[in-house]
Amino acid sequence: MNLEEKFKSNLDRLGIPEGESVLIAVSGGVDSVVLLNLCQKAGLKPMAAHANFKLRDQESEADEAFVKASCQALNVPVFTKTLSLKEQSSDIQGQARKLRYHWFSELMEENIIRFIFTAHHLDDRLETFFINFLRGTGLKGLKSIPEQNFRIYRPLLPYRKAELIAYAKENRIEWRDDASNEKDVYLRNRIRQQMIPVMESLGENAAELASRSLEFLAEADTYFKRAAGKFMAKLESDGFVCEICDADWDSLFDHPPLHKYVFEELGFEASQLEPLENLKTSASGRKVIGKRFTAFRDRGGYVLKINVNQVTDSVFIEDPLGGEMMQPIALSWRKEDAPVEFKVGPSEAWLSAEKTRFPLEIRLWQNGDRFVPFGMKGSKKVSDYLIDAKVSVPEKERTFVLVSGGEICWLIGHRIDDRFKADSTKSEIIHFKIQ
């Protein structure tokens, strides 16, 4: 089976139908131009996106010109954009990745595209494994690059870079090389040049067998994620205060690495696991303060209380297609197509995508805030609504609002604004849910 046949089979396995429009991140390197060609031959409708950060002066300009010319030759629509990085950022790659994917999300929204493809391959996955291994990460890092993450797909992940280069040469596909990939000042490059060749020399098909091991690690990671989800689902919580009994707390630490998954989901660092375990024998009043919750022992059990007093700034939701957040409130959102069936409830909000304007803002409610409670025609002060609903003072202090274009569209955990309500027959609905 040649690469084209294997690629088409992989698309079928991933559930990408023929004729689907896909957005492809194209840098101009051999990986992305081969992906572009394979997608076109597989019967997809590719669109290319090239982000120019101007990090390599004239080389960056030449990359952009090359991508445009290549796409024109293939009759593929191409989008290019110059993105600016903060000069003093300590994480240039992370900042670039965030800007790039934010732009990709905008393109997907504007062009009604469900999938984005990146050209990561097996060599990238192995290199990332060794990087995370040397950093002492857990299963989440050791499983390396996932094949699919929400709407991001990596259909080249099963294939070696040498296979992609051979395909490009055989089909006379041109590409551009990035000279920075050869510099040994970067850890990834040293792993590529020094560690991977040694691994390959240890046995036939070493890379493919290592990839199989990564799949086993991914399966273990999925298992503990599900176990953590089940553990958290049975806890008594209102989204702001969570109580854990002695037996459940002990069970967490008796079954590592389950405790790592649960407390990481709650916003605690790995270095805080030992202090959390020591709460059992600590003096009364001892606390462990995480990014999202403060944990302390209380009346024979444990309490996790959200750090509301530390929430002073607004948090913005920028991706209209969907996502998840843990701070300042655990929330998920997804754009869904009508018709859908939904029930109105305090922990979920079904809003009209047409009426909501991104980015959306999440903040604590303020004096003077008004909204139109669902089912009513006139507006009402949030403070009056909370009084009428007999909401306790502590709960009032941790009540957030979702804001669209300066207007409250959801008093989170209570009621949506009637002006933003979804129509189940409309084509675009955004479903929010408190986790």
C-alpha positions in Angstrom: 0.0 0.0 0.0 1.5 3.3 -1.0 1.3 6.6 1.0 -1.7 7.9 -0.8 -3.7 4.7 -0.1 -2.5 4.6 3.5 -3.5 8.3 4.0 -6.9 7.7 2.5 -7.4 4.8 4.8 -6.3 6.9 7.8 -8.9 9.6 6.9 -11.6 6.9 6.9 -10.5 5.7 10.3 -10.6 9.3 11.6 -14.1 9.9 10.2 -13.2 12.6 7.7 -15.6 12.2 4.8 -14.6 12.7 1.1 -15.5 16.1 -0.1 -15.1 17.7 3.3 -13.5 21.2 3.5 -10.4 21.3 5.7 -8.1 24.0 6.8 -4.4 23.0 6.5 -1.6 24.8 8.4 1.0 25.2 5.7 4.5 26.5 6.6 6.2 25.6 3.2 8.2 22.7 4.7 8.0 19.2 3.2 5.6 18.0 5.8 2.9 20.6 5.2 3.2 20.6 1.4 2.9 16.8 1.2 -0.2 17.0 3.5 -1.7 19.6 1.2 -1.1 17.3 -1.9 -2.4 14.2 -0.2 -5.6 15.9 0.9 -6.3 17.1 -2.6 -5.7 13.6 -4.0 -7.9 12.0 -1.3 -10.9 14.0 -2.5 -11.0 16.6 0.2 -11.4 20.4 -0.4 -8.3 21.8 1.2 -7.8 25.5 2.1 -4.3 26.6 3.3 -3.4 29.0 6.1 0.1 30.5 6.4 1.1 32.6 9.4 4.1 34.9 9.0 5.8 36.0 12.2 8.7 37.6 10.4 11.2 35.8 12.6 13.6 35.0 9.8 13.6 38.3 7.9 13.7 37.7 4.1 13.4 33.9 4.6 10.0 34.4 6.2 8.9 36.5 3.2 10.2 33.9 0.8 8.2 31.2 2.7 5.0 33.1 2.3 5.6 33.7 -1.4 6.3 30.0 -1.9 3.1 28.9 -0.1 1.1 31.3 -2.2 2.6 30.1 -5.5 2.3 26.4 -4.5 -1.4 26.9 -3.6 -2.0 28.8 -6.8 -0.5 25.9 -8.8 -2.8 23.4 -7.0 -5.8 25.8 -7.3 -6.1 25.7 -3.5 -7.5 28.8 -1.7 -4.8 30.3 0.6 -5.0 32.7 3.5 -1.9 34.5 4.8 -1.5 36.8 7.7 1.4 38.6 9.5 1.2 38.1 13.2 3.2 40.1 15.8 4.9 38.6 18.8 5.9 40.4 22.0 9.6 41.0 21.7 10.4 40.2 25.4 8.3 37.1 25.7 10.1 34.2 27.3 8.0 31.7 25.4 8.1 32.7 21.8 6.9 29.3 20.5 3.9 29.2 22.9 2.9 32.7 22.1 3.1 32.0 18.4 1.1 28.9 18.7 -1.7 30.8 20.6 -1.8 33.5 18.0 -1.8 31.1 15.1 -4.6 28.9 16.4 -6.7 31.9 17.3 -6.4 33.1 13.7 -7.2 29.5 12.5 -10.4 29.5 14.6 -11.5 32.8 13.0 -10.9 31.3 9.5 -12.8 28.2 10.3 -15.7 30.3 11.6 -15.7 32.6 8.6 -15.5 29.8 6.0 -17.7 27.2 7.8 -14.9 24.6 8.2 -15.1 21.8 10.8 -11.6 20.4 10.7 -8.1 21.8 10.8 -5.1 19.6 9.8 -1.5 20.1 11.0 1.4 18.2 9.5 2.9 16.6 12.6 4.4 13.1 11.8 5.8 10.2 13.8 9.3 11.8 14.1 7.7 14.8 15.8 5.8 12.5 18.1 9.0 10.7 19.2 10.9 13.9 19.6 8.1 15.3 21.8 8.1 12.1 23.9 11.8 12.5 24.7 11.5 16.2 25.4 8.7 15.5 27.9 10.5 12.4 29.3 13.6 14.6 30.1 11.3 17.2 31.8 9.8 14.6 34.1 6.3 14.9 32.9 3.5 12.3 33.7 1.4 10.2 31.4 -0.2 13.2 29.8 3.2 14.4 28.5 4.6 10.9 27.8 1.8 10.0 25.4 3.2 12.9 23.3 1.2 14.4 20.4 -2.4 13.2 20.2 -3.8 12.3 16.7 -6.9 14.4 17.4 -7.7 17.2 19.8 -11.3 18.5 19.5 -11.3 19.9 15.9 -7.5 19.7 15.3 -6.4 16.5 13.4 -3.0 15.2 12.6 -3.5 12.6 9.8 0.3 12.3 9.1 1.1 11.1 12.7 1.5 7.4 11.8 4.2 8.2 9.1 8.0 8.8 9.3 9.4 12.0 7.8 11.6 10.0 5.5 8.5 8.5 4.0 7.1 12.1 3.4 10.4 13.2 1.8 10.4 10.1 -0.5 6.9 10.8 -1.6 7.7 14.5 -2.3 10.7 13.5 -4.4 8.8 10.8 -6.3 6.0 13.2 -7.1 8.4 16.2 -7.8 6.8 18.3 -5.0 9.0 21.3 -4.1 9.4 22.5 -0.5 11.4 24.9 1.6 13.9 24.0 4.3 14.1 26.0 7.6 17.8 26.3 8.5 16.9 26.7 12.2 15.9 23.0 12.2 19.6 22.1 11.9 20.9 24.2 14.8 21.9 22.1 17.8 21.1 24.9 20.3 17.5 23.7 20.5 16.7 20.6 22.5 14.3 19.2 19.9 17.0 19.4 17.2 19.6 17.7 19.5 17.1 14.9 20.1 16.4 14.6 16.3 20.1 14.5 15.4 21.5 12.5 18.3 18.9 10.4 20.1 16.6 9.3 17.3 19.5 7.8 15.2 20.7 5.8 18.3 17.2 4.5 18.9 16.8 3.4 15.3 20.2 1.6 15.5 18.9 -0.6 18.4 16.5 -2.6 16.3 14.5 -3.0 13.2 11.3 -0.9 13.1 12.3 0.7 16.4 10.4 3.9 15.7 7.2 2.1 14.8 7.4 -0.1 17.9 8.1 3.0 20.0 5.0 4.5 18.5 3.0 1.5 19.6 4.2 2.1 23.1 3.0 5.7 22.9 -0.4 4.4 22.1 -0.4 2.3 25.2 0.6 5.3 27.2 -2.3 7.3 25.6 -4.7 4.5 26.6 -3.5 4.7 30.2 -3.9 8.5 30.2 -7.4 8.1 28.9 -8.2 5.5 31.6 -7.1 7.8 34.4 -8.8 10.8 32.9 -12.1 8.8 32.9 -11.4 7.6 36.4 -10.8 11.2 37.6 -14.0 12.3 35.9 -16.0 9.6 37.7 -14.4 10.5 41.0 -15.2 14.2 40.6 -18.8 13.5 39.3 -19.8 11.9 42.6 -18.5 14.8 44.8 -20.9 17.2 46.5 -20.2 20.5 44.8 -22.0 23.6 43.6 -19.1 24.6 41.3 -17.6 26.9 43.9 -17.3 24.8 47.0 -16.5 21.1 46.9 -16.5 18.6 49.8 -14.6 15.4 50.0 -15.0 12.9 52.8 -12.1 11.1 54.5 -12.6 7.8 52.7 -12.6 9.4 49.2 -9.6 11.6 50.0 -7.6 8.5 51.2 -8.7 6.6 48.2 -7.2 9.2 45.9 -3.7 8.9 47.5 -4.0 5.1 47.7 -4.4 4.8 43.9 -1.7 6.9 42.2 -1.6 8.5 39.7 -5.3 9.1 40.1 -4.6 11.8 42.7 -2.5 13.6 40.1 -5.3 13.7 37.6 -7.9 14.9 40.0 -5.9 17.6 41.6 -4.4 18.8 38.3 -8.0 19.2 37.0 -8.7 21.3 40.1 -5.8 23.5 39.4 -3.1 22.3 41.8 0.5 21.8 40.9 2.4 18.5 41.1 4.6 20.0 43.8 1.5 20.5 46.0 0.5 16.8 46.1 2.6 16.1 49.2 1.2 19.1 51.2 -2.3 18.1 50.1 -1.7 14.6 51.4 -0.3 16.0 54.6 -3.5 17.9 55.3 -4.7 14.8 57.1 -2.2 15.2 59.9 -1.8 19.0 59.7 -3.0 21.4 62.4 -6.4 22.9 62.0 -6.4 26.0 59.8 -3.7 24.7 57.5 -4.4 25.4 53.8 -3.0 24.6 50.4 -3.7 27.3 47.9 -3.9 26.3 44.3 -4.5 28.3 41.1 -8.3 27.8 41.4 -9.2 26.3 44.8 -7.9 26.5 48.3 -8.0 23.1 50.1 -8.3 22.7 53.9 -9.5 20.1 56.4 -12.9 20.8 58.1 -15.0 18.7 60.5 -13.6 15.3 59.6 -13.5 15.9 55.8 -11.9 18.2 53.3 -13.2 21.3 51.6 -12.1 22.9 48.3 -13.2 26.5 48.0 -12.8 28.5 44.9 -10.5 31.4 45.1 -13.2 34.0 44.3 -11.3 36.8 46.1 -8.4 36.4 43.7 -10.7 36.9 40.7 -10.3 40.5 39.9 -9.9 40.5 36.1 -12.3 39.5 33.4 -11.6 36.3 31.4 -12.5 36.2 27.7 -13.8 33.4 25.6 -12.5 33.9 22.1 -13.2 30.6 20.2 -16.8 30.5 18.9 -16.6 26.9 17.9 -16.0 25.5 21.4 -13.6 24.8 24.2 -13.2 24.4 28.0 -11.9 26.5 30.9 -11.2 25.8 34.5 -10.8 29.4 35.8 -12.5 31.3 37.2 -15.3 28.8 36.7 -15.3 25.3 35.2 -17.1 25.8 32.0 -17.4 24.1 28.6 -19.0 25.4 25.4 -19.8 24.0 21.9 -21.4 25.3 18.8 -24.2 22.9 17.8 -26.3 22.6 14.7 -30.1 22.7 14.8 -32.4 21.1 15.2 -31.5 20.2 18.8 -33.5 19.3 21.9 -32.6 21.2 25.1 -33.9 21.8 28.5 -33.6 25.1 30.3 -31.7 24.7 33.6 -29.3 26.7 35.9 -26.2 24.8 35.0 -26.6 25.0 31.2 -27.2 27.8 28.7 -28.4 27.5 25.1 -27.7 30.8 23.4 -28.2 32.1 19.9 -24.9 32.1 18.0 -26.3 34.8 15.8 -26.9 37.2 18.7 -23.8 36.5 20.7 -20.7 38.5 19.8 -17.2 37.1 20.5 -15.1 37.5 22.4 -17.4 36.9 25.3 -16.5 38.1 28.8 -16.8 36.3 32.1 -16.6 38.4 35.3 -18.1 38.6 38.8 -21.4 40.5 38.8 -21.3 44.1 39.8 -23.7 46.6 41.4 -25.8 48.2 38.7 -25.7 45.1 36.4 -29.1 44.5 34.7 -30.4 41.7 32.5 -33.7 40.4 31.2 -34.3 37.1 33.0 -35.5 34.3 30.7 -39.3 34.4 30.3 -39.6 38.1 31.3 -40.0 41.2 29.1 -38.5 43.8 31.2 -35.0 44.1 32.7 -34.1 43.5 36.3 -31.1 44.4 38.5 -28.9 41.3 39.1 -28.8 42.3 42.8 -32.6 42.2 43.0 -32.8 38.9 41.1 -30.4 37.3 43.6 -32.4 38.7 46.6 -35.7 37.4 45.2 -34.0 34.0 44.5 -32.9 33.9 48.2 -29.3 33.4 47.2 -27.0 33.4 50.2 -24.4 36.1 50.7 -21.4 33.7 50.2 -23.0 32.4 46.9 -23.6 36.0 45.8 -19.9 36.7 46.2 -19.1 33.9 43.8 -21.7 34.6 41.1 -20.4 35.3 37.6 -22.0 36.7 34.5 -21.4 36.0 30.8 -21.3 39.2 28.8 -21.7 39.7 25.1 -21.1 43.1 23.5 -21.5 44.8 26.9 -24.8 43.0 27.7 -25.3 40.1 30.2 -26.4 37.0 28.3 -26.2 34.6 31.2 -26.2 35.0 35.0 -24.1 31.9 35.3 -25.7 29.1 37.3 -29.0 30.9 37.5 -30.8 32.1 34.3 -30.0 33.3 30.8 -31.0 36.6 29.3 -34.2 36.3 27.3 -32.8 38.4 24.5 -30.1 35.8 23.8 -32.2 32.7 24.0 -31.6 30.1 21.3 -34.2 28.9 18.9 -34.0 25.1 18.5 -34.9 25.5 14.8 -32.1 27.9 14.0 -28.9 26.6 12.4 -26.4 27.8 15.0 -26.6 27.4 18.8 -24.0 27.7 21.4 -24.3 25.3 24.3 -22.6 26.4 27.6 -22.4 24.0 30.5 -21.0 24.3 34.0 -18.7 21.3 34.7 
